[in-house]
């Protein structure tokens, strides 16, 4: 089975379980054939979720038998600090994010805080300076990069 067809089938299977296929590739590493799949979803993906989706895909791939030789199935996620798409930020309200701006606001071009509101043209970020809570309005067009962040 060609990789394009396999990618389509895997994407459909993942979608039916609430996941999005980010990438799928097949490689040979030190003589071992590896099928590597990266998945995502809005909710955090922990190790239990990876194990669950591994079982689903393992069974599905056994049915399809897309690869003639033996291979290792490697499933991973984008991680705890995954990049976000500006057009999907409304799904991440109340989550802690790291925002890198194109043009600085009040002399700062990096903000980290809770995404408290997503409007049509801008977002509102709640962040702390020492013990004080502050908010900043950021135009979506001024966002260079945005990702989830880990709050310490």
N, C-alpha and C positions, 0 to 999 in steps of 0.2 A: 504494500500500500504506500502511495506517495505521501510525503510529509504534509502537503497542502490539504489533502483529503483527511488525513489523521487529525490535523489541527482543527479542522471544521467539526469533526465528530466529537473530539475532546471538548471543544468550546461549548457545543450543545449540551453535552453531558454535565459539564460543570455548571452551566447556566440553570439547568433543571434542579441543581442542588444549592443554588444561591451564590455561586462563585463566578468570577470572570477570569477567563484565560488571558494572562498577560504575555506569556511566551511559551513556546514549545520548541525544543531542538534536540537533535540526536547527535551524539558525538562519540568518538572512540578515544578513550583515555587509558593509556598504558595497557592496551590490548583488551580493555573492557568496554563493551557497548553500553552507553548510558542514554536513557530517555529522560530529559530534564524538563520539568513543567513548573512554571511560576504562576501562582493563583492570587486572586485578590477578592475582597468583599468589603463592604462598609464597616461591618462589625469587626473587632479585632480578631486576628487569627492566632490562636494559641496552638500548642503542640497537640492537644486533643483533636482540634479541628483538622490539623495536617494528617493525623493518623486516620481519622474518619474518611477524609477525602482520598487518602491513599488506598484504603480498602475498596472504596467505590470504584476508583480508576483502575486498580489492580484487577478486580473482577471484570470490569468492562473491557480492558485490554486483553484479558485471557479469552474473552468471547470473540473479539475482533481478530486477534492474532496478527497484528500488523507488521511485526518484525520477525523474520525467519529465525534468526539466531537468538541465543539467550541475551538478556540485557538487564540492567539495573534501572529501576524506576526511582527518580529523584524528584521529590515534590517540595517546593518551598513557597514562601510568601514574599511580598515586598518588604516586610519587616515592620517593626514598631514605629519607625520614622519614615514611613512611605511617603513619596511625593503625592500631592493632591492636584486635581484638575480644578481650575478656577470655576468652570461651569458646573461643578458638582459640589461646591462648598456647602450648599444648604443641607447636605447629608451629614456634615461634620460639625454642626452647631453644638456648642458646649464641650468641644474637644480642645485639647491643648495643641497649639500649632506654632510653627516657626515660619515667619514671613520675611522674605528678602525683597526689598523695594527697588524699583528702578530709580526713582527720585526720592531723596530723603524727606522725612516729615519731622519737623522740629530737630533737625540735625542728625536724626537716626535713620539708618536704612535697613536695620534689622530689628524686628519686634518678635517677642515670644509671649504668648498668653492664650487666654481662652477665647475661642471664636464665639462671641456672644450673639451676633446677629449677621444675617446675610440679606442684603437688599439687592435691588436690581443692578445698581451700578457701583455699590461699595459694600464693604464689610465693616463690622465694628469688633474691635479686639479689646478685651479686658486684660490688662497686665498690671503687675505690681512694681513699684519702685520702693524698695525697703518694705515698709508696712502699709503704704498707701496704695489703694486701688485707683487706676486711671484707665481711661478709654481712649482709643484712637480710631478715627474714621479713615479707612484706606480705600481709595478707588481701586476697583478690580483691574483697571488698565495700568495701575502703578505697581502691580505685583509681578516681580520677576520670577520668584519661586516661592512655593508654599508647600510645607510638609507637616505631617504629624510630628509632635515632639514629646519627649519624656520629661515630665515635671519632677524636679528633685526637691 
